Amino acid sequence: MDRVKFIKNNFFIIVVAFLVIFVTVAYTNLSRKRIREYARYTVEQNAHRIASQVDSCIISSRASIQLTSVLASKTMKSNVFEDSKSVIDFLLPSTPFTLIEYIDQDGMNTMYNGETFDASQRVYYREGIKGNSGIWINYSPKLASEYLLNFYTPLYHNDEVVGVLTGALGAVSNILPLMKASFFGNDMIGILCDEKGKVISSTLNLQGENSLGDALRSIGIDEKSVDAFYLHSKYADSSVFQFDGKKGYSYASVGSVEQTGWSVVQIVPSPAFHQVLYRSLYEQFAAIVLIILLFLGYIFYISIQAKKVNRIHEKRETELENETHHDGLTGLFNRRAYEEDLEETDKQLSINNITIIALDVNSLKKVNDTLGHIAGDELIMGAGLCIKQVFSKVGRCYRTGGDEFAVIIKEPMEGFYSLVEEFEAVQKEWQGHYVSEISVSLGIACAKDYPRATLKRLLHIADEQMYENKRDYYATKTSD
């Protein structure tokens, strides 16, 4: 190899390597900036989305308990809701609630897990009996293992309030699914607080009653940042803000639930945020190391292979020459080789011993349309294999087109039709992975049978016989 050319080639590779490293570093820095922007966008959009979903849930739940009250009142014959359990059990499946309770005019809840208790001091009774509808959060349910959101509304009979109906949604079973979101495959933190900052539902595994501050401190957020959360929650400020914690900074946003004044807090956890950032840094480092290793490997390869270049080139030229005359799918000679052999044969003074076989794969289009082109390729390879197995012993085999094949036999031979029988037997034995059977139509033109025929005429005769056999095949099979 020329020394000057070798140095120039290496210089170009060095320049390219440094350019790739520079672009990699620049791209990684840009990616880190975009990760930060995406974190801000994600928390803001999710805070708004979840707040909107909670709003919709509240609106639909209010409408549902009011409709249930109207339907229940139509079944009442007096001021006493005598058949309350069966009526409410009938209506419950069409509501979003886990349970619906009836509190009579005297404040007695007759439907709480089959027990009767005095609910006259409960907010939902005191407000509902006045004719008001609303929401009351039960932070200390008697039997439930989660906070309950009670949607209450008065029960009327003849325009007189005769009791209260309340439907309950579980803070975990009904509200928590609305709080879930992700950031690059990592779970985000969602917290729903009431107007006083008390946690109603959260994706955090909190125990007992907790304030927003308690929840934030449990994940290592410092006091200054906790104050920022309270300010955003208090003033319904949905702008994205950065906070600090024991595991680094990250981003959060607060959405407002318009129906109740509650707050939805969305947080990209610091570990998840920095994991994504570090992953970008690791990818940059890995890319640079890989580029350096590839460059060193290239130099090493050049130094080792320099003496073998000429031999490799010669071998490659031989391979290219072979590739120009062979079909890549079947390994048979290709159309170029076929036309060259025909041209050479046509120049001969006598073609008395020539035999031309034209072959065509049946049902290829049907296989492609029904089983896919991978099955069609298998069918073509199978045809090539069968043709090669039988006819390569006596002549040269070619793939001349998509499903078209040919065989040229230049030597006289006896018992030719036994080869045709062998070919049919080989086809029957063939079994593919995608295709269960193969069929190839063929036509034969022997020069000794047509002593005055030109080579072109022999080709035409072979094609005509092949197409006649193909028509016979399709006469008994489904048409392509």
C-alpha positions as CSV (number, residue, x, y, z in Angstrom):
1,M,0.0,0.0,0.0
2,D,1.3,3.5,-0.9
3,R,2.7,5.2,2.3
4,V,1.3,8.6,1.4
5,K,-2.1,7.2,0.6
6,F,-2.1,5.3,3.9
7,I,-1.3,8.5,5.8
8,K,-4.0,10.4,4.0
9,N,-6.6,7.7,4.7
10,N,-5.7,7.6,8.4
11,F,-5.8,11.4,8.7
12,F,-9.3,11.4,7.2
13,I,-10.4,8.8,9.7
14,I,-8.9,10.7,12.6
15,V,-10.7,13.9,11.6
16,V,-14.0,12.0,11.2
17,A,-13.5,10.3,14.6
18,F,-13.0,13.7,16.3
19,L,-16.0,15.2,14.5
20,V,-18.2,12.3,15.6
21,I,-17.0,12.7,19.2
22,F,-17.8,16.5,19.0
23,V,-21.2,15.8,17.6
24,T,-21.9,13.1,20.2
25,V,-21.0,15.5,23.0
26,A,-23.1,18.3,21.5
27,Y,-26.0,16.0,21.0
28,T,-25.8,14.7,24.5
29,N,-25.8,18.2,26.0
30,L,-28.8,19.1,23.8
31,S,-30.5,15.8,25.0
32,R,-30.0,16.7,28.6
33,K,-31.5,20.1,28.0
34,R,-34.5,18.5,26.3
35,I,-34.9,16.1,29.2
36,R,-35.2,19.0,31.6
37,E,-37.7,20.7,29.3
38,Y,-39.6,17.4,28.9
39,A,-39.7,17.0,32.7
40,R,-41.2,20.5,33.1
41,Y,-43.7,19.8,30.3
42,T,-44.7,16.4,31.7
43,V,-45.4,17.5,35.3
44,E,-47.4,20.5,34.1
45,Q,-49.5,18.6,31.6
46,N,-50.1,15.7,34.1
47,A,-51.1,18.1,36.9
48,H,-53.7,19.7,34.6
49,R,-54.8,16.3,33.2
50,I,-55.3,14.7,36.5
51,A,-57.0,17.7,38.0
52,S,-59.4,17.7,35.1
53,Q,-60.1,14.0,35.5
54,V,-60.8,14.4,39.2
55,D,-63.1,17.4,38.3
56,S,-64.9,15.2,35.8
57,C,-65.2,12.4,38.4
58,I,-66.7,14.8,40.9
59,I,-69.2,16.2,38.4
60,S,-70.3,12.8,37.3
61,S,-70.5,11.5,40.8
62,R,-72.6,14.4,42.0
63,A,-75.0,14.0,39.0
64,S,-75.1,10.2,39.7
65,I,-76.1,10.5,43.4
66,Q,-78.7,13.2,42.5
67,L,-80.2,11.0,39.8
68,T,-80.2,8.0,42.2
69,S,-82.1,10.2,44.7
70,V,-84.7,11.1,42.1
71,L,-85.2,7.5,41.0
72,A,-85.4,6.3,44.6
73,S,-88.0,8.9,45.5
74,K,-90.3,7.7,42.7
75,T,-90.5,4.3,44.5
76,M,-91.5,5.8,47.8
77,K,-95.2,5.7,48.9
78,S,-94.7,7.7,52.1
79,N,-92.1,9.7,54.0
80,V,-90.4,6.5,55.1
81,F,-88.1,4.8,52.6
82,E,-89.4,1.3,53.5
83,D,-87.7,-0.7,50.7
84,S,-84.5,1.2,50.8
85,K,-82.1,-1.7,50.6
86,S,-83.6,-3.5,47.6
87,V,-84.1,-0.2,45.7
88,I,-80.5,1.0,46.3
89,D,-79.1,-2.5,45.6
90,F,-80.9,-2.3,42.2
91,L,-79.6,1.2,41.4
92,L,-76.0,0.8,42.7
93,P,-74.5,-1.1,39.6
94,S,-75.4,1.9,37.4
95,T,-73.4,4.3,39.5
96,P,-69.7,4.8,40.0
97,F,-70.0,4.3,43.8
98,T,-68.7,1.4,45.8
99,L,-71.7,1.8,48.2
100,I,-74.7,4.0,48.7
101,E,-76.2,4.6,52.1
102,Y,-79.6,5.9,53.2
103,I,-79.9,8.1,56.3
104,D,-83.5,8.6,57.5
105,Q,-85.1,11.8,58.6
106,D,-84.0,11.2,62.2
107,G,-80.3,10.8,61.2
108,M,-80.1,7.0,61.5
109,N,-77.9,5.3,58.9
110,T,-79.6,2.0,58.2
111,M,-77.4,0.7,55.5
112,Y,-73.8,0.7,56.7
113,N,-72.7,-2.9,56.4
114,G,-76.1,-4.1,57.6
115,E,-75.8,-2.1,60.8
116,T,-77.8,0.9,62.0
117,F,-75.9,3.8,63.6
118,D,-76.6,7.4,64.5
119,A,-75.2,9.7,61.7
120,S,-77.0,12.8,62.8
121,Q,-73.6,14.5,63.6
122,R,-72.1,13.7,60.2
123,V,-71.6,16.6,57.8
124,Y,-73.3,14.8,55.0
125,Y,-76.5,14.4,57.1
126,R,-76.5,17.9,58.6
127,E,-76.1,19.5,55.2
128,G,-78.2,17.0,53.2
129,I,-81.2,17.3,55.5
130,K,-81.2,21.0,54.8
131,G,-81.6,20.3,51.1
132,N,-77.9,20.7,50.2
133,S,-75.7,18.5,48.0
134,G,-72.0,18.2,48.3
135,I,-68.9,16.2,49.2
136,W,-67.7,15.1,52.6
137,I,-64.4,13.2,53.1
138,N,-64.5,10.5,55.7
139,Y,-60.9,10.2,57.0
140,S,-61.9,7.8,59.7
141,P,-64.3,5.2,58.2
142,K,-65.6,2.6,60.5
143,L,-64.9,-0.5,58.3
144,A,-63.3,0.7,55.1
145,S,-59.5,0.5,54.8
146,E,-59.3,3.7,52.7
147,Y,-60.6,7.2,52.9
148,L,-64.1,7.6,51.5
149,L,-65.4,10.5,49.4
150,N,-69.1,10.8,50.3
151,F,-71.3,12.5,47.7
152,Y,-74.5,13.4,49.5
153,T,-77.9,14.7,48.4
154,P,-81.3,15.1,50.0
155,L,-84.0,12.5,49.4
156,Y,-87.4,14.0,48.7
157,H,-91.0,12.8,48.9
158,N,-93.8,15.2,47.8
159,D,-91.3,18.1,47.7
160,E,-90.3,17.4,51.4
161,V,-86.8,16.3,52.5
162,V,-87.3,12.9,54.1
163,G,-83.7,11.7,54.3
164,V,-80.3,11.8,52.8
165,L,-78.5,9.5,50.2
166,T,-74.7,9.4,50.2
167,G,-72.6,7.5,47.6
168,A,-69.0,6.7,48.5
169,L,-65.9,6.6,46.3
170,G,-62.7,5.0,47.6
171,A,-59.6,7.2,47.7
172,V,-57.5,4.2,46.7
173,S,-59.9,2.1,44.6
174,N,-61.5,5.0,42.7
175,I,-59.3,8.0,42.8
176,L,-55.7,6.6,42.9
177,P,-55.9,5.1,39.4
178,L,-56.5,8.7,38.1
179,M,-53.2,9.8,39.8
180,K,-50.8,7.6,37.9
181,A,-48.4,8.9,35.3
182,S,-44.9,8.1,34.1
183,F,-41.6,9.8,33.0
184,F,-39.4,7.8,30.6
185,G,-40.9,4.6,32.1
186,N,-40.5,5.7,35.7
187,D,-43.6,6.2,37.9
188,M,-44.2,9.8,38.8
189,I,-45.5,10.9,42.3
190,G,-49.1,12.1,42.5
191,I,-50.7,13.6,45.5
192,L,-54.3,14.8,45.9
193,C,-54.9,17.2,48.8
194,D,-58.0,18.9,50.2
195,E,-58.3,22.6,50.6
196,K,-56.5,22.4,53.9
197,G,-53.5,20.5,52.6
198,K,-54.6,17.1,53.9
199,V,-53.7,14.2,51.7
200,I,-56.8,12.4,50.2
201,S,-55.0,10.0,47.9
202,S,-51.4,9.5,46.8
203,T,-49.2,7.2,44.8
204,L,-46.9,7.2,47.9
205,N,-47.2,4.4,50.4
206,L,-48.3,6.6,53.3
207,Q,-49.6,5.3,56.6
208,G,-52.3,7.1,58.6
209,E,-53.4,10.7,58.1
210,N,-50.8,12.9,56.4
211,S,-50.5,16.5,55.4
212,L,-48.9,17.5,52.1
213,G,-45.8,18.5,54.0
214,D,-45.6,15.0,55.7
215,A,-45.9,13.4,52.2
216,L,-43.2,15.6,50.8
217,R,-40.8,15.1,53.7
218,S,-41.2,11.3,53.4
219,I,-39.5,11.5,50.0
220,G,-36.6,13.7,51.2
221,I,-37.8,17.1,50.0
222,D,-36.3,20.0,52.1
223,E,-38.4,22.5,54.1
224,K,-37.8,25.4,51.7
225,S,-39.2,23.4,48.9
226,V,-42.1,22.2,51.0
227,D,-43.0,25.8,51.5
228,A,-43.0,26.3,47.7
229,F,-45.4,23.4,47.3
230,Y,-47.8,24.9,49.9
231,L,-47.6,28.4,48.2
232,H,-48.4,26.9,44.7
233,S,-51.2,24.8,46.2
234,K,-52.7,27.8,48.2
235,Y,-52.8,30.2,45.3
236,A,-53.6,27.5,42.6
237,D,-50.4,28.4,40.8
238,S,-49.9,25.7,38.1
239,S,-46.5,27.0,36.9
240,V,-43.7,24.4,37.0
241,F,-41.1,24.9,39.7
242,Q,-37.8,23.3,40.6
243,F,-37.4,21.8,44.1
244,D,-34.4,20.4,46.0
245,G,-34.2,17.1,47.9
246,K,-31.8,14.8,49.5
247,K,-31.3,13.0,46.1
248,G,-31.0,16.1,44.0
249,Y,-33.3,18.6,42.3
250,S,-36.3,17.9,40.1
251,Y,-39.5,19.5,38.9
252,A,-43.1,19.6,40.1
253,S,-46.4,21.3,39.3
254,V,-49.7,21.8,41.1
255,G,-53.1,21.5,39.4
256,S,-56.4,22.9,40.9
257,V,-59.6,20.9,41.1
258,E,-62.2,23.6,40.3
259,Q,-65.2,21.8,41.8
260,T,-63.7,21.6,45.3
261,G,-60.6,23.7,45.6
262,W,-58.4,20.6,46.1
263,S,-54.9,20.4,44.7
264,V,-53.2,17.8,42.5
265,V,-49.5,17.7,43.0
266,Q,-47.4,16.0,40.3
267,I,-43.7,15.4,40.9
268,V,-40.9,13.9,38.8
269,P,-39.0,11.9,41.5
270,S,-35.4,13.1,41.9
271,P,-33.9,9.6,41.5
272,A,-35.9,9.0,38.3
273,F,-35.0,12.4,36.9
274,H,-31.3,12.0,37.5
275,Q,-31.4,8.4,36.3
276,V,-32.5,9.7,32.9
277,L,-29.9,12.5,33.0
278,Y,-27.1,10.1,34.0
279,R,-28.2,7.6,31.4
280,S,-27.7,10.3,28.8
281,L,-24.2,10.9,30.2
282,Y,-23.4,7.2,30.2
283,E,-24.6,6.9,26.6
284,Q,-22.2,9.8,25.7
285,F,-19.3,8.2,27.5
286,A,-20.1,4.8,25.9
287,A,-20.3,6.3,22.5
288,I,-17.0,8.1,22.8
289,V,-15.3,5.0,24.1
290,L,-16.8,2.9,21.3
291,I,-15.6,5.4,18.7
292,I,-12.1,5.3,20.1
293,L,-12.1,1.6,20.2
294,L,-13.4,1.4,16.7
295,F,-10.7,3.8,15.5
296,L,-7.9,1.9,17.3
297,G,-9.4,-1.4,15.9
298,Y,-9.4,0.1,12.4
299,I,-5.8,1.2,12.7
300,F,-4.8,-2.2,14.0
301,Y,-6.8,-3.9,11.3
302,I,-5.1,-1.8,8.6
303,S,-1.6,-2.5,9.9
304,I,-2.3,-6.3,10.0
305,Q,-4.2,-6.5,6.7
306,A,-2.0,-4.3,4.6
307,K,0.0,-7.2,3.1
308,K,-3.2,-9.1,2.4
309,V,-5.0,-6.4,0.5
310,N,-4.1,-7.5,-3.0
311,R,-5.1,-11.1,-2.3
312,I,-8.4,-9.9,-0.8
313,H,-9.1,-7.8,-3.8
314,E,-8.3,-10.7,-6.1
315,K,-10.6,-13.0,-4.1
316,R,-13.3,-10.4,-4.1
317,E,-13.0,-9.9,-7.9
318,T,-13.5,-13.7,-8.3
319,E,-16.5,-13.6,-6.0
320,L,-18.0,-10.6,-7.9
321,E,-17.5,-12.4,-11.1
322,N,-19.3,-15.4,-9.7
323,E,-22.1,-13.3,-8.2
324,T,-22.8,-11.7,-11.6
325,H,-23.6,-15.1,-13.0
326,H,-25.5,-16.6,-10.1
327,D,-28.9,-15.9,-8.5
328,G,-28.6,-14.8,-4.9
329,L,-31.8,-16.6,-3.7
330,T,-31.4,-20.0,-5.3
331,G,-27.7,-20.3,-6.0
332,L,-28.5,-21.3,-9.6
333,F,-27.1,-19.5,-12.7
334,N,-28.9,-16.2,-13.3
335,R,-30.5,-14.6,-16.4
336,R,-27.3,-13.0,-17.5
337,A,-25.5,-16.3,-17.5
338,Y,-28.5,-17.9,-19.3
339,E,-28.5,-15.3,-22.1
340,E,-24.7,-15.5,-22.5
341,D,-24.9,-19.3,-22.8
342,L,-27.7,-19.1,-25.3
343,E,-25.7,-16.6,-27.4
344,E,-22.7,-18.9,-27.3
345,T,-24.8,-21.9,-28.2
346,D,-26.4,-20.0,-31.1
347,K,-23.0,-19.3,-32.6
348,Q,-22.3,-23.0,-32.9
349,L,-22.6,-24.6,-36.3
350,S,-24.8,-27.4,-35.0
351,I,-27.3,-27.6,-32.2
352,N,-28.4,-31.2,-32.9
353,N,-27.7,-32.3,-29.3
354,I,-29.3,-29.3,-27.5
355,T,-32.2,-29.8,-25.1
356,I,-34.1,-26.8,-23.7
357,I,-36.3,-27.1,-20.6
358,A,-38.5,-24.2,-19.5
359,L,-39.9,-24.3,-16.0
360,D,-42.3,-22.1,-14.0
361,V,-43.4,-22.3,-10.4
362,N,-47.1,-22.8,-9.9
363,S,-49.3,-20.8,-7.5
364,L,-46.5,-18.4,-6.5
365,K,-48.8,-15.3,-6.6
366,K,-51.3,-17.1,-4.4
367,V,-48.6,-18.0,-1.9
368,N,-47.4,-14.5,-1.8
369,D,-50.9,-13.1,-1.3
370,T,-52.0,-15.5,1.4
371,L,-48.8,-16.5,3.2
372,G,-46.5,-13.6,2.5
373,H,-43.4,-13.0,0.5
374,I,-41.2,-14.9,2.9
375,A,-43.3,-18.0,2.0
376,G,-43.0,-17.1,-1.7
377,D,-39.2,-16.9,-1.4
378,E,-39.2,-20.3,0.3
379,L,-41.2,-21.7,-2.7
380,I,-38.7,-20.2,-5.2
381,M,-35.8,-21.6,-3.2
382,G,-37.5,-25.0,-3.0
383,A,-38.1,-25.0,-6.8
384,G,-34.4,-24.1,-7.3
385,L,-33.4,-26.9,-5.0
386,C,-35.5,-29.5,-6.8
387,I,-34.3,-28.4,-10.2
388,K,-30.7,-28.4,-9.2
389,Q,-31.0,-31.9,-7.5
390,V,-32.3,-33.5,-10.7
391,F,-31.1,-31.6,-13.7
392,S,-27.6,-30.2,-12.6
393,K,-26.3,-33.7,-13.3
394,V,-26.9,-33.3,-17.0
395,G,-26.9,-29.6,-17.7
396,R,-26.8,-26.1,-16.4
397,C,-29.8,-24.8,-14.4
398,Y,-30.9,-21.1,-14.4
399,R,-33.3,-18.9,-12.6
400,T,-34.4,-16.5,-15.4
401,G,-37.0,-14.5,-13.7
402,G,-39.3,-14.2,-10.6
403,D,-40.8,-17.7,-10.8
404,E,-39.2,-18.8,-14.1
405,F,-36.4,-21.3,-14.5
406,A,-34.6,-23.0,-17.4
407,V,-32.2,-25.8,-18.0
408,I,-29.8,-26.1,-21.0
409,I,-28.5,-29.6,-21.8
410,K,-25.8,-29.7,-24.5
411,E,-24.9,-33.4,-24.6
412,P,-27.0,-36.2,-26.1
413,M,-28.5,-38.5,-23.5
414,E,-30.8,-41.5,-23.1
415,G,-33.6,-42.0,-20.7
416,F,-34.3,-38.3,-20.4
417,Y,-37.9,-38.8,-19.4
418,S,-36.9,-40.8,-16.4
419,L,-35.3,-37.5,-15.2
420,V,-38.7,-35.9,-15.5
421,E,-40.3,-38.6,-13.4
422,E,-37.5,-38.2,-10.8
423,F,-38.2,-34.4,-10.8
424,E,-41.9,-35.0,-10.1
425,A,-40.9,-37.4,-7.3
426,V,-38.5,-34.8,-5.8
427,Q,-41.3,-32.2,-5.8
428,K,-43.7,-34.5,-3.9
429,E,-41.0,-35.2,-1.3
430,W,-40.3,-31.5,-0.7
431,Q,-41.6,-29.9,2.5
432,G,-41.2,-26.3,3.4
433,H,-41.5,-24.4,6.7
434,Y,-44.2,-22.1,5.4
435,V,-45.4,-23.9,2.4
436,S,-46.4,-27.6,2.5
437,E,-46.1,-28.5,-1.2
438,I,-44.5,-27.4,-4.4
439,S,-45.5,-27.7,-8.1
440,V,-43.4,-26.7,-11.1
441,S,-44.7,-26.9,-14.7
442,L,-42.2,-27.6,-17.4
443,G,-41.8,-27.8,-21.1
444,I,-39.1,-29.7,-23.1
445,A,-37.8,-29.1,-26.6
446,C,-35.1,-31.5,-27.9
447,A,-33.3,-30.5,-31.1
448,K,-33.3,-34.1,-32.3
449,D,-37.1,-34.0,-32.2
450,Y,-37.1,-30.8,-34.3
451,P,-34.2,-31.1,-36.7
452,R,-35.0,-28.0,-38.7
453,A,-35.7,-25.8,-35.7
454,T,-33.6,-22.8,-34.8
455,L,-32.5,-22.2,-31.2
456,K,-35.1,-19.5,-30.9
457,R,-37.8,-21.9,-32.2
458,L,-36.7,-24.5,-29.6
459,L,-37.1,-21.9,-26.8
460,H,-40.6,-21.1,-28.1
461,I,-41.5,-24.8,-28.2
462,A,-40.3,-25.3,-24.6
463,D,-42.3,-22.3,-23.4
464,E,-45.4,-23.3,-25.2
465,Q,-45.3,-26.8,-23.6
466,M,-44.6,-25.3,-20.2
467,Y,-47.6,-23.0,-20.5
468,E,-49.8,-25.8,-21.7
469,N,-48.8,-27.9,-18.6
470,K,-49.5,-24.8,-16.5
471,R,-53.0,-24.5,-17.9
472,D,-53.6,-28.1,-17.2
473,Y,-52.4,-27.6,-13.6
474,Y,-54.7,-24.6,-13.0
475,A,-57.6,-26.4,-14.5
476,T,-57.7,-28.5,-11.3
477,K,-56.4,-25.9,-8.9
478,T,-57.6,-22.5,-7.7
479,S,-56.6,-19.8,-10.1
480,D,-53.7,-17.4,-9.2
